[in-house]
Amino acid sequence: MPDLLAAKIELLAEYKLDYPQDYAPDDVARMQAELARLRSLQQMLAGPAD
């Protein structure tokens, strides 16, 4: 699961959001919200830092 999250984060952050002009403003906002959600989930799954 962590690899899947990392792949989705990479896809959104590094590819799609590099060219926000290619998307409608509402779609960019949704992608940013999804990116924040995925990063939060990734941190929760990683557990507390020791």
N, C-alpha and C positions, 0 to 999 in steps of 0.2 A: 504493500500500500504506500509506503513512503516514496518509492520510486515513481509511482503513478502521480502522486502529488507533485513531486519535483518536476516531472515532465509537463504537467498541466501549467504549473507556475512558469516554467521556462517558455512554453508556447505563448502564454498570454503576455508575459512581461517583456520577453526579448524579441518576439516576432510581431504580434498583433499591435501592441501598444507603441512600437517604434514608429508606426505609421498611422497615427490616430486620424489623419485627414482622410484615410480610406474608409472610415466608418462613420455612421451617424452618431451625433453627440450622445443620444440615449444608449446606443450600443457600447460606446467607450465607457460611459458611466457604469453600465452593467458589468463590463469586463473588469473595471477597477474594483468594483464591489466583490466580484467573484475572486479576484486575485487576493484581496484582503482576507476573504473567508478561507481560501485555501492556505494562505500563510499561517493564519490562526490555527487551523486544523493541524498543519504540519508541526507547529510548535507544541500543541497539546499532545500529539502522538510521540514527539521526541522526549517528552517528560521533563522534569525539572533538571536544571544544570547542577551538577555536583561541584 
